[in-house]
Amino acid sequence: VLLIGAGGLGCPLAQYLAAAGVGHLGLVDDDVVDLSNLQRQVLYGQSDVGRPKLEAAVERLRDVNPHVRLEPHPVQLTSANAMEVVSRYDVVVDGSDNFPTRYLVNDACVLARRPNVYGSIFRFEGQVSVFWGERGPCYRCLFAEPPPPGSVPSCAEGGVLGVLPGIIGSLQANETLKLLLRAGDPLVGRLLLFDALKLDFRELALGKSPDCPVCGESPTLTELIDYDRFCGVAPPAPAAADDELETTPLEVRERLGGGEAVTLLDVRTPQEWSICRLEGAAHIPLQELPERFAELDPSRPLVVYCHSGVRSRHAAVFLRRQGYPGALSLAGGIDRWSREVDPSVPRY
């Protein structure tokens, strides 16, 4: 089994697969343990902070089951190395947390004819499926195109209930063992949806898309591509240098304190807006901005903010192209504002 990611999903997956006696377990991750990980990444402890995740994970998993062959791959999975790594394993389990990697893993699995045990989490909800191009739909059959860059907050921005990756990761481990043992009815052609707040499971039937570019009747994608560019993560050139596009919380505080008529625009989701906001800010979620930007006054200085400054930068670039030349992104977002300007603003 090849496990992509040793984070929230990867931690329960690795433990249960090692404990079950999977003979050869590969782990792909190039990150280090951070204190903020410990709420959901239960392989690690305080003493592991700052260590490479795979170093800490392998040490713990060998204690769980010394008979499992553990093979760490301390690299970032890319189009250059994915086929070589994926083709060496029987089952691939996707515990990644970003769209470029999900599309890369899917395409590599289809081309290598490997099942892809998929899981994803966000805030209080999760999804599980088994994508297998030879026997059913693949990830592209369900999500033909990635969402617009920055429109979906990451777990770091939007948060995740700590137990959720444990639940979803355990379900992925269950599907993996079923595939290895050829037992039961795997989630091929089915998508399981879980809502932790309602404790509700729903199942959707998935059909194989005949027009899918990688597993359809006449596939047009026969080799791996540049997935950062496909997902819009790596634009050809930035619209402006950071110092031209961004402003700091302290700079904004000075401008507001000096009586300047600055428009604050919050582009976070309604859920994030309900947690905290800056006084007097307008609220237009990023995905609604293309239809609603005319609500803003182009004659007033404009500062856009989100949680950490990623989505607001996309919004500022967009607004400048629509005739708001002074649009600026709040560097570090509302989280940095809470740390540097106003600690009464809740952090999440």
Rosetta blueprint (number, residue, H / E / L):
1 V L
2 L E
3 L E
4 I E
5 G L
6 A L
7 G L
8 G L
9 L L
10 G H
11 C H
12 P H
13 L H
14 A H
15 Q H
16 Y H
17 L H
18 A H
19 A H
20 A H
21 G L
22 V L
23 G L
24 H E
25 L E
26 G E
27 L E
28 V E
29 D L
30 D L
31 D L
32 V E
33 V L
34 D L
35 L H
36 S H
37 N H
38 L H
39 Q H
40 R L
41 Q L
42 V L
43 L L
44 Y L
45 G L
46 Q H
47 S H
48 D H
49 V L
50 G L
51 R L
52 P E
53 K H
54 L H
55 E H
56 A H
57 A H
58 V H
59 E H
60 R H
61 L H
62 R H
63 D H
64 V H
65 N L
66 P L
67 H L
68 V L
69 R E
70 L E
71 E E
72 P E
73 H E
74 P L
75 V L
76 Q L
77 L L
78 T L
79 S L
80 A L
81 N L
82 A H
83 M H
84 E H
85 V H
86 V H
87 S L
88 R L
89 Y L
90 D L
91 V L
92 V E
93 V E
94 D E
95 G L
96 S L
97 D L
98 N L
99 F H
100 P H
101 T H
102 R H
103 Y H
104 L H
105 V H
106 N H
107 D H
108 A H
109 C H
110 V H
111 L H
112 A H
113 R L
114 R L
115 P L
116 N E
117 V E
118 Y E
119 G E
120 S E
121 I E
122 F E
123 R E
124 F L
125 E E
126 G E
127 Q E
128 V E
129 S E
130 V E
131 F E
132 W L
133 G L
134 E L
135 R L
136 G L
137 P L
138 C L
139 Y H
140 R H
141 C H
142 L H
143 F L
144 A L
145 E L
146 P L
147 P L
148 P L
149 P L
150 G L
151 S L
152 V L
153 P L
154 S L
155 C H
156 A H
157 E H
158 G H
159 G L
160 V E
161 L L
162 G L
163 V L
164 L H
165 P H
166 G H
167 I H
168 I H
169 G H
170 S H
171 L H
172 Q H
173 A H
174 N H
175 E H
176 T H
177 L H
178 K H
179 L H
180 L H
181 L H
182 R L
183 A L
184 G L
185 D L
186 P L
187 L L
188 V E
189 G L
190 R E
191 L E
192 L E
193 L E
194 F E
195 D E
196 A L
197 L L
198 K L
199 L L
200 D E
201 F E
202 R E
203 E E
204 L E
205 A E
206 L L
207 G L
208 K L
209 S L
210 P L
211 D L
212 C L
213 P L
214 V L
215 C L
216 G L
217 E L
218 S L
219 P L
220 T L
221 L L
222 T L
223 E L
224 L L
225 I L
226 D L
227 Y H
228 D H
229 R H
230 F H
231 C L
232 G L
233 V L
234 A L
235 P L
236 P L
237 A L
238 P L
239 A L
240 A L
241 A L
242 D H
243 D H
244 E H
245 L H
246 E E
247 T E
248 T L
249 P H
250 L H
251 E H
252 V H
253 R H
254 E H
255 R H
256 L H
257 G H
258 G L
259 G L
260 E L
261 A L
262 V L
263 T E
264 L E
265 L E
266 D E
267 V L
268 R L
269 T L
270 P H
271 Q H
272 E H
273 W H
274 S H
275 I H
276 C L
277 R L
278 L L
279 E L
280 G L
281 A L
282 A E
283 H E
284 I L
285 P L
286 L H
287 Q H
288 E H
289 L H
290 P H
291 E H
292 R H
293 F H
294 A H
295 E H
296 L L
297 D L
298 P L
299 S L
300 R L
301 P L
302 L E
303 V E
304 V E
305 Y E
306 C L
307 H L
308 S L
309 G L
310 V H
311 R H
312 S H
313 R H
314 H H
315 A H
316 A H
317 V H
318 F H
319 L H
320 R H
321 R H
322 Q L
323 G L
324 Y L
325 P L
326 G L
327 A L
328 L E
329 S E
330 L E
331 A L
332 G L
333 G H
334 I H
335 D H
336 R H
337 W H
338 S H
339 R H
340 E H
341 V L
342 D L
343 P L
344 S L
345 V L
346 P L
347 R L
348 Y L
